[in-house]
Amino acid sequence: MGLGPKQIFDSGLRNVLRGRGIEHDSESVLLESEYPMEISAAFQLSRTVAERVSECSRKGRFPVVLSGNCNAAVGTVSGCGAGETGIAWFDAHGEATTPETMVSGFLDGMGISTLLGYAWQTLAKSVPGFTPVPGNRIVLFGARDLEPAERTLLESAGVRQAATVRQLAKHVAVLTKEVKQIYLHLDLDVLDPTVAKANQWTPPNGITIAGGSHHGDS
């Protein structure tokens, strides 16, 4: 997963931007520690990403963050200004486990729960611009592999969920009236594996490029 961002930029995004005549700069955000610990590394990266995204915004540039994990969203949303930002989150997973409820032990599964204020709040508050995001300002699209505790948390927090493009459009139309801007989070495992397999955690019955689910919903 860590090799993904460079591959996407070098083999695709760079050419798209050039082909459309879009001026752009690129920068690699790296850890300062030679021997990083997973939890501290995740939040160190989030702090740096938040600073870079905020700087882009001040300069009138549009920030695009390519990351090998979903935790980078904490830094991106914070850099945009969490207090005035809505979230459209495309993902096959709920990303809403907490240290108390998770069974996988996978730190990367807590992006939404951290943004909601349910996980790692002492560390999250060290990220410039972070403030918990209300659940009704998050739209989760395409999620189909959730732990029971994630379903409970998302429902109790009021996170809006969409399984089809039509549902997504309705939720986003409401969201745009409630916030200044929307952060788009795209985890490629939202796609059905017959279309593109992002990684070994991509479950079946995902979204197709045409915009519907594998079963043909629109």
Secondary structure, 3 states (H helix, E strand, C coil): CCCHHHHHHHHHHHHHHHHCCCCCCCCCCCCCCCCCCHHHHHHHHHHHHHHHHHHHHHCCCCCCCCCCCCCHHHHHHHHHCHHHEEEEEECCECCCCCCCCCCCCCHHHHHHHHHHCCCCHHHHCCCCCCCCCCHHHEEEECCCECCHHHHHHHHHHCCEEECCHHHHHHHHHHHCCCCCEEEEEECHHHECCCCCCCCCCCCCCCECCCCCECCCCC
